[in-house]
Structures are given as C-alpha cells and as structure tokens.
C-alpha cells in the first residue's frame, strides 16, 4: 500500500487500541494490542505520518531510531539489590529504568496526556547484542524489567533487506505477534502531502513530468545512488530559503540532497527552464487576467512545457490558498481574544470597576506565547499550528501598540476597546479583499486554459484543463478555499469533468455490450 493508506491503517489501529468500554477498560486488552510493524523503503515518510497521526488524535509521540541505542540504554544499567527467599537474604541483579521507557513517562508528565505512540524506527537493523531485547519488546512490550505504560501504542518501522545490509529477519514467532504493513513508494500519494507541506512548485512540476525520478535506489559499478521523498522535501526547504536570499540553486546544491548524479543534474537543468517559463508566460499577469498574446506557442508546445505552466499557476494559487487558511486561523484567535477581553471588561464595569484593555491584551499575548512554548516542549504542536499561533501573538502585539500609542494610552476601557475593534475590522477587511483576489485569480486561471486550449463544453479536447482541475481537486488548501469561499468557475469545470468522466464510463460499458 502507499503511504496515505498506511497512515489510515495505523490511525485506525491506534483509535481501536485506545477505545474503551463502559467500564473504562480497553476494548482490546493491552496484551492483545499487537505492535504495528511498518516495512518500506527509507525516506518515504514513515516518521512524518506518525507525527501527523499523533497531532490528528491529540496524543503523545515518542520517537527513537533504535540503531542509535546500545543494550544498556534500551534496557537500563544493572544494579545490585537484595531479596529474601526462604528466610535467607540474596544479592540479585536488577536494572535501572530504560532511557526509552523513562522518555515515555517524561512525555506524559510534560503533556498531561496518558496516551500516545511509541515509535521505534529501523527496528530490524539493531546490533547483535540488542536483537534479543527487541524481540522481547515486540512480544511482551517491555524493555528489561520495565513495561511500556498502558495507553501507549507501539509502532515500529524497518527497511527491507534490499535497502540495508544490516537488516535482521524476524522469526515467525515474533512476526505472529505484530501487525505488519508493507509500504511502497508512490508519488501520487506523496503529492497530496507535498501540497499541504508547501513543497516547491518546481519539484512538483518536475516530478509530474518524470515520476520515475521521485524515488530511486540503484547499485552499480560506481556504487550506490539514491533519491528519496525525504531528499525532495529537504531540497524544497533549502531552495525556498536560497530564493529568498538570492543564492543560486544549481547542480551542486541539488546533488547534496538528490544523491543520484543524473537526477540531480536533470532537475537542476529543469529548474532553470521552470524559471524561464515563469518569465516568458508571466504568471502574475495571467492571474490578473492579462493573457500572453502568443498563445499559439504554448498551444503547440511540448507536453512538458504545458505541465510546467500548469505547475507554475498551481503553485502560485496554492500560495494564496495557504495564506487564506493561515489568516483565517489568526483572525479566529484574535476575534476570540478581543471578545474575551470585552466580556471581562463588561463584567468588571457591572461591578463598578474597570480594566485596561491594552494590559489585558498584552497578558493574553504573553499567555499565548507561553502556550506555544509549552506545547512545543511537550511535542503537542505541529509546525503550521505553531506558526499560526505565533502570528496571532505578533498581531496582538500590534494591537497593544496601537492602544498604547499617544493619547490612547490614557484612554478609557471603552475607548480602547472601540479602537481594538476598529483595528480588527480593518484586518478583516484586508483579509476579505485577499479572498476576493484569490478567487479572481482562480477564475482567471480557468479562463486562461479555456482561451488557450479551448473546448469548455465537454473538456474532451482540453487535457490541460483536466490536469489543472485534477490538481486543484486533490490538494488540501485549494479544496478548503473553494469549499469555504466558493468559486463559480471551479464548480462549472468540475461539473463538466464529472459529466465527461460519466460519458466515458457509459461509452466503455456500451463497447463491452457490443463486443
């Protein structure tokens, strides 16, 4: 199965394992909660889906790469204690708590949540001295004499032997006590994650053209070469920073992340072409409804060129859709904060007292920053949520500055609150204008494809429109934007696409009946 399917399998398993009956007992007894074993190529996102599942379910995640551990750190250090048997005292060996088990308990204390996932990567690549401990762990959920707390689900991951010469095969006794999920690399499945994670548009466009280069591990006379999903994601991050700083992106940089010389060189060449297409077709102008005069060149251009233009437009729109979601989250936090301050001020006024709106907002800003810090330390917040909360805190700081500037610093609570609401309303007006512009840009993109490639009635002659619409319909941010704000052009072409698919389906059915 692909990584998306594996995520749902693991998520459903965790939900089932954590389900309790009316007496508060786990529906599936702890001793029957089989550890999950994910087997798949390196770098396809096994750790990433664990983070997503933990955040989705609101539970803890403790993750280790087990090959970094020795037997001592896994099961603890020996110590001598005494016990009495048959009236006689004996010296016996015990073990301190395992570092891994201790980390689970520490995570519970940090988060205040007793349930979570213990994820151990590369479990089938441990040293010879640690191998028996891992078998004991999978069978009995203990490290040495210390048990994993109830409520923590064990998920492990390993690489097939063809990817790692250190791999150890599990025996049937062990495999009969785990739930094994085999994962294969799949660009189309990864693409949905890539849009949400804001992977660079050039990477997505390139891989759409050359899907075979998404994941590659080869061994020849020159040694081993490889490209993984992890490599593409890390390259994407550094590319965006380089573009921001004006630093060149060339083959040397690409080869540091794509450790296959041919693919690194090919992508670096494509990136230059991608930039040229952006200049030639002036993507910002297309979004504004100003289409290039020479449409024939694109219409008769290569399919790779058309896919690149689709990628450029999609990437530009996705940026606006991501901003929509981010600003929506920030405004929601600001609205709830200002409403809370207003309610507290009204309550104090009813009692004959008064508060300072600016001081209350400043206190809530500090509390929000502290909340982010605590959640981050506890591992209970993802990168996007952290950014949204920090942006909201910064915005609160701007509001406090407005309320403490000049004469407003000595103004009454009512006057400060009126100014705070005015400030919020202006932000919301700006947000609504950005929504309007993003919707207009989306509509203009559809108009561009119709004008260049034609056939808006059936879509049968507009393969480019179908690809563009399919990309929008499979990405989280674009679907969220359209669902919440609406877009007539999207609805129109999506309906035509569904009708076209239905016509093709009926045609195929008719052909089967004839023959």
C-alpha positions as CSV (number, residue, x, y, z in Angstrom):
1,X,0.0,0.0,0.0
2,X,1.1,3.6,-0.3
3,X,2.0,6.0,2.5
4,X,-1.5,7.5,2.7
5,X,-3.2,4.2,3.0
6,X,-0.6,3.2,5.6
7,X,-1.4,6.3,7.6
8,X,-5.1,5.5,7.7
9,X,-4.3,1.9,8.7
10,X,-2.1,3.0,11.6
11,X,-4.6,5.7,12.6
12,X,-7.5,3.3,12.7
13,X,-5.4,0.8,14.7
14,X,-4.5,3.4,17.3
15,X,-8.1,4.5,17.6
16,X,-9.2,0.9,18.0
17,X,-6.5,0.2,20.6
18,X,-7.4,3.3,22.6
19,X,-11.1,2.6,22.5
20,X,-12.6,1.8,26.0
21,X,-15.8,0.1,27.1
22,X,-18.4,1.3,29.5
23,X,-16.3,0.1,32.5
24,X,-13.3,2.2,31.3
25,X,-11.3,-0.9,30.1
26,X,-9.7,-1.1,26.7
27,X,-11.9,-2.9,24.3
28,X,-8.8,-4.7,23.0
29,X,-6.8,-5.8,26.1
30,X,-3.3,-4.4,26.2
31,X,-1.7,-7.8,25.9
32,X,-3.7,-8.3,22.6
33,X,-2.7,-5.0,21.2
34,X,-0.3,-6.1,18.6
35,X,2.6,-3.7,17.8
36,X,2.5,-2.4,14.3
37,X,5.5,-3.0,12.0
38,X,5.8,-0.7,9.0
39,X,8.1,-2.2,6.4
40,X,9.1,0.0,3.5
41,X,11.9,1.8,1.7
42,X,13.9,4.5,3.6
43,X,12.9,8.1,3.3
44,X,9.3,7.7,2.2
45,X,7.8,9.5,5.3
46,X,7.2,6.8,7.9
47,X,8.2,9.2,10.8
48,X,6.2,12.0,9.2
49,X,2.9,10.1,9.3
50,X,3.5,9.2,12.9
51,X,3.7,12.9,13.7
52,X,0.5,13.6,11.7
53,X,-1.4,10.8,13.4
54,X,-0.4,12.0,16.9
55,X,-1.4,15.5,16.1
56,X,-4.7,14.4,14.5
57,X,-5.6,12.3,17.5
58,X,-4.3,14.7,20.1
59,X,-2.0,12.2,21.7
60,X,1.7,11.9,22.5
61,X,4.5,10.8,20.3
62,X,7.8,9.5,21.5
63,X,10.1,8.6,18.6
64,X,13.5,6.9,18.5
65,X,15.8,5.5,15.9
66,X,16.7,2.3,17.7
67,X,20.0,1.8,15.9
68,X,21.3,4.7,17.9
69,X,20.9,2.8,21.1
70,X,23.0,0.2,22.9
71,X,21.7,-2.6,25.0
72,X,22.3,-0.6,28.2
73,X,20.3,2.5,27.0
74,X,17.5,0.2,25.9
75,X,17.1,-2.0,28.9
76,X,18.8,0.1,31.6
77,X,22.0,-0.4,33.7
78,X,22.4,-3.3,36.1
79,X,22.4,-2.7,39.8
80,X,22.8,-5.0,42.8
81,X,19.9,-5.2,45.3
82,X,19.0,-7.7,48.0
83,X,16.0,-10.0,48.3
84,X,14.9,-12.6,50.9
85,X,14.0,-16.1,49.8
86,X,13.1,-18.8,52.3
87,X,14.3,-16.6,55.2
88,X,17.7,-16.1,53.6
89,X,18.9,-12.9,52.0
90,X,20.4,-13.0,48.5
91,X,22.1,-10.4,46.2
92,X,20.2,-10.1,42.9
93,X,20.7,-8.1,39.8
94,X,18.1,-5.5,38.8
95,X,18.1,-2.9,36.1
96,X,17.6,0.9,36.2
97,X,14.7,2.2,34.1
98,X,15.3,2.1,30.3
99,X,16.0,5.5,28.7
100,X,13.2,4.8,26.3
101,X,10.6,3.9,28.9
102,X,11.7,6.9,31.0
103,X,11.2,9.2,28.0
104,X,7.6,7.9,27.7
105,X,6.9,8.8,31.3
106,X,8.5,12.2,30.9
107,X,6.4,12.9,27.9
108,X,3.2,12.0,29.8
109,X,4.3,14.5,32.6
110,X,5.0,17.2,30.1
111,X,1.8,16.9,28.1
112,X,-0.6,15.7,30.9
113,X,-1.9,13.2,28.4
114,X,-1.5,9.5,29.3
115,X,-2.0,8.0,25.8
116,X,0.3,8.1,22.8
117,X,2.5,6.3,20.3
118,X,6.0,4.9,20.9
119,X,7.6,4.8,17.5
120,X,10.9,2.9,17.0
121,X,12.5,3.2,13.6
122,X,15.0,0.8,12.0
123,X,13.9,-1.9,14.4
124,X,15.2,-4.7,12.2
125,X,18.7,-3.2,12.0
126,X,19.8,-3.4,15.6
127,X,23.1,-4.8,16.8
128,X,23.5,-8.4,17.7
129,X,23.6,-7.6,21.4
130,X,20.3,-5.7,21.2
131,X,18.4,-8.1,19.0
132,X,17.1,-10.3,21.8
133,X,15.9,-7.2,23.6
134,X,13.9,-6.1,20.6
135,X,12.3,-9.5,20.2
136,X,11.3,-9.3,23.9
137,X,10.0,-5.8,23.3
138,X,7.8,-6.8,20.4
139,X,6.4,-9.9,22.2
140,X,5.9,-8.5,25.7
141,X,6.1,-4.7,25.4
142,X,8.9,-4.4,27.9
143,X,12.5,-3.2,28.0
144,X,14.3,-5.3,30.5
145,X,12.0,-5.4,33.6
146,X,10.2,-2.2,32.7
147,X,6.9,-2.2,30.9
148,X,5.6,0.4,28.4
149,X,2.7,2.2,30.1
150,X,-0.8,1.2,29.1
151,X,-2.2,3.7,26.7
152,X,1.0,3.9,24.6
153,X,0.7,2.1,21.3
154,X,3.8,0.6,19.9
155,X,4.6,1.3,16.2
156,X,7.8,0.2,14.7
157,X,9.4,0.6,11.3
158,X,12.1,-1.2,9.3
159,X,13.6,-1.4,5.8
160,X,13.5,-4.5,3.6
161,X,16.8,-6.3,3.3
162,X,17.5,-5.0,-0.2
163,X,17.9,-1.4,1.2
164,X,20.1,-2.2,4.2
165,X,22.8,-4.9,4.6
166,X,22.3,-4.7,8.4
167,X,18.8,-6.0,8.3
168,X,17.8,-8.9,10.5
169,X,14.9,-11.2,9.7
170,X,12.3,-11.7,12.4
171,X,11.3,-15.2,13.1
172,X,7.7,-16.5,12.7
173,X,7.2,-16.4,16.5
174,X,7.9,-12.7,16.5
175,X,6.0,-11.9,13.3
176,X,3.0,-13.7,14.6
177,X,2.8,-11.1,17.4
178,X,2.9,-7.9,15.2
179,X,0.7,-6.3,12.6
180,X,2.9,-5.9,9.5
181,X,2.1,-3.2,7.0
182,X,4.1,-3.2,3.8
183,X,4.5,0.3,2.2
184,X,5.7,1.1,-1.3
185,X,6.8,4.5,-2.7
186,X,4.0,6.3,-4.6
187,X,4.4,9.8,-6.0
188,X,0.7,10.4,-6.4
189,X,0.1,9.6,-2.7
190,X,3.0,11.8,-1.6
191,X,1.8,14.7,-3.8
192,X,-1.2,15.3,-1.5
193,X,1.2,15.7,1.4
194,X,3.5,17.8,-0.7
195,X,0.9,20.4,-1.5
196,X,0.0,20.7,2.2
197,X,3.6,20.9,3.2
198,X,4.3,23.6,0.6
199,X,6.8,21.6,-1.4
200,X,8.5,23.9,-4.0
201,X,6.4,24.1,-7.2
202,X,9.4,23.3,-9.4
203,X,9.8,20.0,-7.7
204,X,6.2,19.1,-8.1
205,X,6.1,20.1,-11.7
206,X,9.3,18.2,-12.5
207,X,8.1,15.0,-10.7
208,X,4.8,15.2,-12.6
209,X,6.8,15.0,-15.8
210,X,9.3,12.4,-14.5
211,X,7.6,10.4,-11.9
212,X,10.2,7.6,-12.1
213,X,12.7,10.1,-10.5
214,X,10.6,10.5,-7.4
215,X,12.2,7.5,-5.7
216,X,15.3,5.7,-6.9
217,X,17.8,3.4,-5.3
218,X,20.4,1.8,-7.5
219,X,23.6,-0.1,-7.1
220,X,26.1,-0.4,-10.0
221,X,29.9,-0.5,-10.6
222,X,30.1,3.1,-9.4
223,X,28.5,2.4,-6.1
224,X,25.1,3.1,-4.7
225,X,23.0,6.1,-5.7
226,X,19.6,7.1,-4.3
227,X,16.8,9.7,-4.3
228,X,14.0,9.6,-1.6
229,X,10.9,11.6,-0.7
230,X,12.9,12.9,2.3
231,X,15.5,14.3,-0.1
232,X,13.0,16.1,-2.2
233,X,11.3,17.7,0.9
234,X,14.6,18.8,2.4
235,X,15.8,20.2,-1.0
236,X,12.5,22.1,-1.2
237,X,13.1,23.9,2.1
238,X,16.6,25.0,1.2
239,X,15.5,26.1,-2.3
240,X,12.9,28.4,-0.8
241,X,15.5,30.0,1.5
242,X,18.0,30.3,-1.3
243,X,15.4,32.1,-3.4
244,X,14.6,34.4,-0.6
245,X,18.3,35.2,0.0
246,X,19.1,35.4,-3.7
247,X,21.5,32.5,-3.6
248,X,21.9,30.4,-6.7
249,X,20.3,27.0,-7.0
250,X,22.5,24.7,-9.1
251,X,23.5,21.2,-9.7
252,X,26.0,21.3,-6.8
253,X,23.2,22.1,-4.3
254,X,20.7,19.6,-5.8
255,X,23.3,16.8,-5.7
256,X,23.7,17.3,-1.9
257,X,20.0,16.2,-1.5
258,X,19.5,14.1,-4.6
259,X,22.3,11.6,-4.4
260,X,21.9,10.4,-7.9
261,X,24.1,12.4,-10.3
262,X,21.8,12.1,-13.3
263,X,18.7,13.0,-11.5
264,X,20.3,16.0,-9.7
265,X,21.7,17.3,-13.0
266,X,18.4,16.8,-14.7
267,X,16.4,18.6,-12.0
268,X,18.9,21.5,-11.9
269,X,18.5,21.9,-15.7
270,X,14.7,21.7,-15.4
271,X,14.7,24.4,-12.6
272,X,16.4,26.9,-14.9
273,X,13.7,26.1,-17.5
274,X,11.0,26.4,-14.9
275,X,12.2,29.9,-14.1
276,X,12.3,30.8,-17.8
277,X,8.7,29.7,-18.3
278,X,7.7,31.9,-15.4
279,X,9.3,34.9,-17.1
280,X,8.0,34.0,-20.6
281,X,4.4,33.4,-19.7
282,X,4.3,36.0,-16.9
283,X,2.3,34.0,-14.4
284,X,1.3,37.1,-12.3
285,X,-0.2,38.6,-15.4
286,X,-2.2,35.5,-16.1
287,X,-3.6,35.5,-12.6
288,X,-4.7,39.2,-13.1
289,X,-6.4,38.2,-16.4
290,X,-3.8,39.6,-18.7
291,X,-3.0,36.7,-21.0
292,X,0.1,36.5,-23.3
293,X,-0.6,37.4,-26.9
294,X,1.4,34.5,-28.3
295,X,-0.9,31.7,-27.2
296,X,-0.1,29.6,-30.2
297,X,3.4,28.8,-28.9
298,X,2.0,27.3,-25.7
299,X,-0.8,25.5,-27.6
300,X,1.7,23.9,-29.9
301,X,4.4,23.5,-27.2
302,X,5.6,20.2,-25.8
303,X,3.6,18.4,-23.1
304,X,6.4,19.0,-20.6
305,X,6.1,22.8,-21.3
306,X,2.4,22.7,-20.7
307,X,2.8,20.7,-17.5
308,X,5.3,23.3,-16.3
309,X,2.9,26.2,-16.9
310,X,0.2,24.3,-15.1
311,X,2.7,23.7,-12.2
312,X,3.6,27.4,-12.1
313,X,-0.1,28.5,-12.0
314,X,-1.0,25.8,-9.4
315,X,2.0,26.8,-7.2
316,X,1.0,30.5,-7.3
317,X,-2.6,29.7,-6.4
318,X,-1.6,27.3,-3.7
319,X,0.4,30.1,-2.0
320,X,-2.7,32.2,-1.9
321,X,-4.8,29.4,-0.6
322,X,-2.3,28.6,2.1
323,X,-2.3,32.3,3.1
324,X,-6.1,32.1,3.3
325,X,-6.0,29.3,5.8
326,X,-3.3,30.9,7.8
327,X,-5.0,34.3,8.1
328,X,-8.3,32.6,8.9
329,X,-6.7,30.8,11.8
330,X,-5.0,34.0,13.0
331,X,-8.2,36.1,12.8
332,X,-10.2,33.4,14.7
333,X,-7.7,33.6,17.5
334,X,-7.8,37.4,17.5
335,X,-11.6,37.5,17.4
336,X,-11.9,35.1,20.4
337,X,-9.3,37.1,22.3
338,X,-10.8,40.5,21.8
339,X,-14.3,39.1,22.6
340,X,-12.9,37.6,25.8
341,X,-11.3,40.9,26.8
342,X,-14.6,42.8,26.0
343,X,-16.6,40.3,28.1
344,X,-14.2,40.6,31.1
345,X,-14.3,44.4,30.8
346,X,-18.1,44.4,30.8
347,X,-18.2,42.2,33.8
348,X,-15.9,44.5,35.7
349,X,-17.9,47.5,34.7
350,X,-21.1,45.8,36.0
351,X,-19.3,45.5,39.4
352,X,-18.3,49.2,39.3
353,X,-14.7,48.5,38.3
354,X,-12.7,48.9,35.2
355,X,-9.7,47.2,33.5
356,X,-7.1,48.3,30.9
357,X,-7.9,46.8,27.5
358,X,-4.2,47.1,26.5
359,X,-2.9,45.4,29.6
360,X,-5.4,42.6,29.2
361,X,-4.5,42.1,25.6
362,X,-0.8,42.1,26.5
363,X,-1.4,39.5,29.2
364,X,-3.2,37.3,26.7
365,X,-0.4,37.7,24.2
366,X,2.1,36.6,26.8
367,X,-0.1,33.6,27.7
368,X,-0.3,32.6,24.0
369,X,3.4,32.7,23.6
370,X,3.8,30.6,26.7
371,X,1.2,28.1,25.5
372,X,3.2,27.7,22.2
373,X,6.4,27.1,24.2
374,X,4.8,24.5,26.5
375,X,3.1,22.7,23.6
376,X,6.4,22.6,21.6
377,X,8.3,21.3,24.6
378,X,5.7,18.6,25.0
379,X,5.7,17.8,21.3
380,X,2.0,18.5,21.1
381,X,2.0,21.1,18.2
382,X,2.8,20.8,14.6
383,X,4.8,23.4,12.6
384,X,1.8,25.0,10.9
385,X,-0.2,25.4,14.2
386,X,2.9,26.8,15.9
387,X,3.3,29.4,13.1
388,X,-0.4,30.4,13.2
389,X,-0.3,30.9,17.0
390,X,2.9,32.9,16.8
391,X,1.5,35.1,14.1
392,X,-1.6,35.7,16.2
393,X,0.6,36.6,19.1
394,X,2.5,39.1,16.9
395,X,-0.8,40.6,15.8
396,X,-1.9,41.0,19.4
397,X,1.3,42.9,20.0
398,X,0.5,45.2,17.1
399,X,-2.9,45.9,18.6
400,X,-1.4,46.6,22.0
401,X,1.0,49.0,20.4
402,X,-2.0,50.8,18.7
403,X,-3.8,51.1,22.1
404,X,-0.8,52.4,23.9
405,X,0.3,54.9,21.3
406,X,-0.2,58.6,22.1
407,X,-3.5,59.7,23.7
408,X,-4.9,56.2,23.6
409,X,-2.6,55.1,26.3
410,X,-4.6,57.1,28.9
411,X,-8.0,56.4,27.2
412,X,-10.8,54.7,29.0
413,X,-11.5,51.0,28.6
414,X,-14.5,51.7,26.3
415,X,-12.3,53.9,24.0
416,X,-9.5,51.4,23.9
417,X,-11.9,48.6,23.1
418,X,-13.6,50.6,20.3
419,X,-10.1,51.2,18.8
420,X,-9.3,47.5,19.1
421,X,-12.5,46.5,17.3
422,X,-11.7,49.1,14.6
423,X,-8.2,47.6,14.2
424,X,-9.6,44.1,14.0
425,X,-12.2,45.2,11.4
426,X,-9.5,46.7,9.2
427,X,-7.6,43.4,9.3
428,X,-10.7,41.5,8.4
429,X,-11.4,43.9,5.5
430,X,-7.9,43.3,4.2
431,X,-8.4,39.5,4.6
432,X,-11.7,39.6,2.7
433,X,-10.0,41.6,-0.1
434,X,-7.3,38.9,-0.3
435,X,-10.0,36.3,-0.5
436,X,-11.7,38.2,-3.4
437,X,-8.4,38.5,-5.2
438,X,-7.5,34.8,-4.8
439,X,-11.0,33.8,-6.1
440,X,-10.5,36.2,-9.1
441,X,-7.0,34.7,-9.8
442,X,-8.5,31.2,-9.7
443,X,-11.3,32.2,-12.2
444,X,-8.7,33.9,-14.4
445,X,-6.7,30.7,-14.5
446,X,-9.6,28.7,-15.8
447,X,-10.3,31.4,-18.4
448,X,-6.7,31.2,-19.5
449,X,-6.8,27.5,-20.0
450,X,-10.1,27.8,-21.9
451,X,-8.8,30.6,-24.1
452,X,-5.5,28.8,-24.9
453,X,-6.7,25.2,-25.1
454,X,-10.5,25.7,-25.8
455,X,-13.4,23.2,-25.6
456,X,-15.1,24.3,-22.4
457,X,-18.3,22.4,-23.1
458,X,-17.0,18.8,-22.7
459,X,-13.4,19.1,-21.6
460,X,-12.7,16.2,-24.0
461,X,-10.3,18.3,-26.0
462,X,-8.7,20.1,-23.1
463,X,-6.3,17.7,-21.4
464,X,-4.5,20.6,-19.8
465,X,-7.7,21.9,-18.2
466,X,-8.4,18.4,-16.8
467,X,-4.9,18.2,-15.3
468,X,-5.2,21.6,-13.8
469,X,-8.7,20.8,-12.3
470,X,-7.5,17.4,-11.0
471,X,-4.6,19.1,-9.2
472,X,-6.9,21.6,-7.5
473,X,-9.4,18.8,-6.6
474,X,-6.7,16.7,-4.9
475,X,-5.0,19.3,-2.8
476,X,-6.0,20.2,0.8
477,X,-5.6,24.0,0.6
478,X,-7.4,24.5,-2.7
479,X,-10.3,22.3,-1.6
480,X,-10.6,24.2,1.7
481,X,-10.6,27.5,-0.1
482,X,-13.3,26.6,-2.7
483,X,-15.4,24.8,-0.1
484,X,-15.5,27.8,2.3
485,X,-15.5,30.7,-0.2
486,X,-17.0,29.2,-3.4
487,X,-15.9,29.7,-6.9
488,X,-18.3,29.6,-9.9
489,X,-15.6,28.8,-12.4
490,X,-14.4,25.8,-10.4
491,X,-17.9,24.5,-10.0
492,X,-18.6,24.8,-13.7
493,X,-15.5,23.0,-14.8
494,X,-15.7,20.4,-12.1
495,X,-19.2,19.6,-13.2
496,X,-18.1,19.3,-16.8
497,X,-15.3,17.0,-15.7
498,X,-17.7,14.7,-13.9
499,X,-20.0,14.6,-16.9
500,X,-17.1,13.9,-19.2
501,X,-16.0,11.0,-16.9
502,X,-19.5,9.6,-16.8
503,X,-19.8,9.8,-20.6
504,X,-16.6,7.9,-21.0
505,X,-17.7,5.3,-18.5
506,X,-21.0,4.8,-20.4
507,X,-19.1,4.6,-23.7
508,X,-16.9,1.8,-22.3
509,X,-19.9,0.0,-20.9
510,X,-21.6,0.2,-24.3
511,X,-18.5,-1.1,-26.1
512,X,-18.4,-4.1,-23.7
513,X,-22.0,-4.9,-24.5
514,X,-21.4,-4.7,-28.3
515,X,-18.3,-6.9,-28.3
